[in-house]
Amino acid sequence: VKRPSNVVYIDEYENVVMHSQFDQFSLLTKEDGLYSHFTPTCVYSPSSGGLLIGLHSRVTDTGAIIRLSDCFKFSPRRHCDLCIQCVFPRFITENTNGDVVVSDRGAVVVTKRNGVHRFLYTGPSPQPGLDPGGICTDALSHILVCDGITKTIHMIDRDGVFLSYLLTRKSPGICNRPVSLTYDFNNHLL
């Protein structure tokens, strides 16, 4: 949800669409030229404005994250505000410190707001390995990511240091494999 009564989503034709109570229009389509061989995989509306859109190319097996400004007009003649290279972006979020956090194939990719690479998290040492799914951040800039390998949620700090596992399989009433999550900043609840 971008603004009250505005919803942004990826439709069945692989267009990024904004729908409001008054209008519906495409923000990014295959016909836009520059990203014609990319498919949108995820979209996120950060508090800093604009939209973050994850893209994947089946042709080159590469991905990218772009930021569309608040005007929501993409033009192939201008460069996007942000372009982060990745492999297959699954989920995107923005940390409270302004970092862009991407759940990618086999890793969590973290960059500064301007796209400068900060770190790559592939799981805690000494046995790295990660199948990242849903991702969010909390009020302390911790990064929380669902992991399909350990079937838990990893909590890492804003610099990529592993802190702990959450929702382990021993927890009563918890599903076997968390795949998505969100953080409620108003009530500080996961």
C-alpha positions as CSV (number, residue, x, y, z in Angstrom):
1,V,0.0,0.0,0.0
2,K,1.6,3.2,-1.1
3,R,-0.9,5.8,0.1
4,P,-4.4,5.5,1.6
5,S,-6.4,3.6,-1.0
6,N,-3.5,3.1,-3.4
7,V,-2.2,-0.4,-3.9
8,V,0.9,-1.4,-6.0
9,Y,1.3,-4.9,-7.3
10,I,2.7,-7.1,-10.1
11,D,-0.1,-8.3,-12.3
12,E,-0.5,-11.5,-14.3
13,Y,1.1,-9.8,-17.4
14,E,4.2,-9.0,-15.4
15,N,3.4,-5.2,-15.2
16,V,3.9,-3.2,-12.1
17,V,0.5,-1.6,-11.5
18,M,-0.8,1.1,-9.2
19,H,-4.5,0.8,-8.4
20,S,-6.4,3.5,-6.5
21,Q,-10.1,4.0,-5.9
22,F,-10.2,6.4,-8.9
23,D,-7.7,5.0,-11.4
24,Q,-5.4,2.1,-12.4
25,F,-2.2,2.5,-14.4
26,S,1.0,0.7,-15.2
27,L,4.2,2.0,-13.6
28,L,6.6,-0.4,-15.4
29,T,5.8,-2.6,-18.4
30,K,7.8,-4.7,-20.8
31,E,7.3,-2.0,-23.4
32,D,9.3,0.5,-21.4
33,G,12.4,-0.6,-23.4
34,L,15.3,-0.6,-21.0
35,Y,14.0,-3.5,-18.9
36,S,12.1,-5.3,-21.7
37,H,13.9,-8.7,-21.0
38,F,13.4,-8.4,-17.2
39,T,10.4,-9.7,-15.2
40,P,9.4,-8.0,-12.0
41,T,9.7,-10.3,-9.0
42,C,8.9,-8.1,-6.1
43,V,7.9,-4.5,-5.2
44,Y,8.3,-2.5,-2.0
45,S,7.2,1.0,-0.9
46,P,9.9,2.4,1.4
47,S,9.2,5.2,3.8
48,S,11.9,7.3,2.1
49,G,9.6,7.6,-1.0
50,G,9.3,6.1,-4.4
51,L,9.1,2.4,-5.1
52,L,11.7,-0.3,-5.1
53,I,11.2,-2.9,-7.8
54,G,13.0,-6.2,-8.1
55,L,13.6,-7.5,-11.6
56,H,15.0,-10.8,-13.0
57,S,16.1,-11.7,-16.5
58,R,15.5,-15.3,-17.6
59,V,17.9,-14.6,-20.5
60,T,21.0,-13.7,-18.5
61,D,19.9,-15.1,-15.1
62,T,20.7,-11.8,-13.5
63,G,18.6,-9.4,-11.4
64,A,18.4,-5.8,-10.5
65,I,16.6,-3.5,-8.0
66,I,15.5,-0.2,-9.4
67,R,13.9,2.8,-7.6
68,L,11.2,4.8,-9.2
69,S,10.7,8.3,-7.8
70,D,7.5,9.5,-6.3
71,C,6.3,10.9,-9.7
72,F,5.9,7.2,-10.7
73,K,6.8,7.8,-14.3
74,F,9.5,5.5,-15.7
75,S,11.2,6.6,-18.9
76,P,13.8,4.5,-20.6
77,R,15.5,7.7,-21.6
78,R,16.5,8.5,-18.1
79,H,18.4,6.4,-15.6
80,C,16.6,5.0,-12.5
81,D,17.4,6.5,-9.2
82,L,19.0,3.3,-7.9
83,C,20.2,0.2,-9.6
84,I,21.5,-2.7,-7.5
85,Q,22.9,-5.8,-9.1
86,C,21.7,-9.2,-7.8
87,V,20.7,-12.6,-9.1
88,F,17.0,-13.2,-8.3
89,P,15.4,-10.7,-5.9
90,R,12.6,-12.4,-3.9
91,F,11.8,-9.7,-1.3
92,I,13.0,-6.1,-0.7
93,T,12.8,-3.9,2.3
94,E,14.5,-0.7,3.5
95,N,16.2,-0.6,6.9
96,T,15.7,2.2,9.4
97,N,19.2,3.4,8.6
98,G,18.3,3.8,4.9
99,D,20.0,0.6,3.6
100,V,18.2,-1.3,0.9
101,V,18.0,-5.0,1.9
102,V,17.3,-7.7,-0.7
103,S,16.5,-11.4,-0.2
104,D,18.4,-12.8,-3.2
105,R,19.2,-16.3,-4.4
106,G,21.5,-17.8,-1.7
107,A,22.2,-14.5,0.1
108,V,20.9,-11.3,1.6
109,V,22.4,-8.3,-0.3
110,V,22.6,-5.0,1.6
111,T,23.5,-1.7,0.0
112,K,23.5,1.9,1.1
113,R,20.5,4.0,-0.1
114,N,22.5,5.1,-3.1
115,G,23.3,1.5,-4.2
116,V,26.8,1.2,-2.9
117,H,27.4,-2.4,-1.8
118,R,27.7,-2.8,2.0
119,F,27.7,-6.6,2.6
120,L,26.5,-10.0,1.6
121,Y,25.1,-12.4,4.2
122,T,25.1,-16.1,3.4
123,G,24.4,-17.5,6.8
124,P,26.3,-17.8,10.1
125,S,29.9,-19.2,10.2
126,P,31.2,-21.9,10.2
127,Q,28.5,-23.5,8.1
128,P,27.3,-20.8,5.7
129,G,24.3,-21.6,3.6
130,L,21.1,-19.7,3.2
131,D,17.8,-20.1,1.3
132,P,16.4,-16.6,2.0
133,G,12.7,-15.9,1.8
134,G,10.7,-13.1,3.5
135,I,12.7,-10.3,5.0
136,C,12.0,-7.3,7.2
137,T,13.8,-5.0,9.6
138,D,13.0,-3.9,13.1
139,A,13.3,-0.6,15.0
140,L,16.9,-1.3,16.0
141,S,17.9,-1.9,12.3
142,H,18.2,-5.6,12.8
143,I,17.5,-7.6,9.7
144,L,15.2,-10.6,10.0
145,V,15.1,-13.2,7.2
146,C,13.2,-16.4,6.8
147,D,15.6,-19.3,5.9
148,G,14.5,-22.5,4.1
149,I,17.6,-24.4,5.0
150,T,17.5,-24.1,8.8
151,K,13.7,-23.5,8.7
152,T,14.1,-20.6,11.1
153,I,14.4,-16.8,11.0
154,H,17.9,-15.4,11.2
155,M,18.4,-12.1,13.1
156,I,21.4,-10.2,11.9
157,D,22.6,-6.7,12.9
158,R,22.8,-3.8,10.5
159,D,26.3,-4.7,9.6
160,G,25.6,-8.4,8.7
161,V,26.7,-10.0,12.0
162,F,24.6,-13.0,12.9
163,L,22.8,-12.5,16.3
164,S,20.4,-15.4,16.8
165,Y,17.8,-17.7,15.3
166,L,14.1,-17.0,15.9
167,L,11.2,-19.3,15.7
168,T,13.1,-22.5,15.8
169,R,11.4,-25.8,15.2
170,K,11.3,-26.4,19.0
171,S,8.9,-23.5,19.4
172,P,5.4,-24.7,20.2
173,G,2.7,-23.8,17.7
174,I,5.2,-22.6,15.0
175,C,5.0,-23.9,11.4
176,N,7.8,-26.0,10.0
177,R,9.2,-23.5,7.6
178,P,8.6,-19.7,7.8
179,V,8.5,-18.1,4.3
180,S,7.4,-14.5,5.0
181,L,7.2,-12.0,7.8
182,T,6.7,-8.4,8.7
183,Y,7.4,-6.1,11.6
184,D,4.8,-3.8,13.2
185,F,6.7,-0.6,14.1
186,N,3.7,0.8,16.0
187,N,3.6,-2.1,18.5
188,H,7.1,-3.5,18.0
189,L,5.8,-7.0,17.1
190,L,7.0,-9.5,14.6
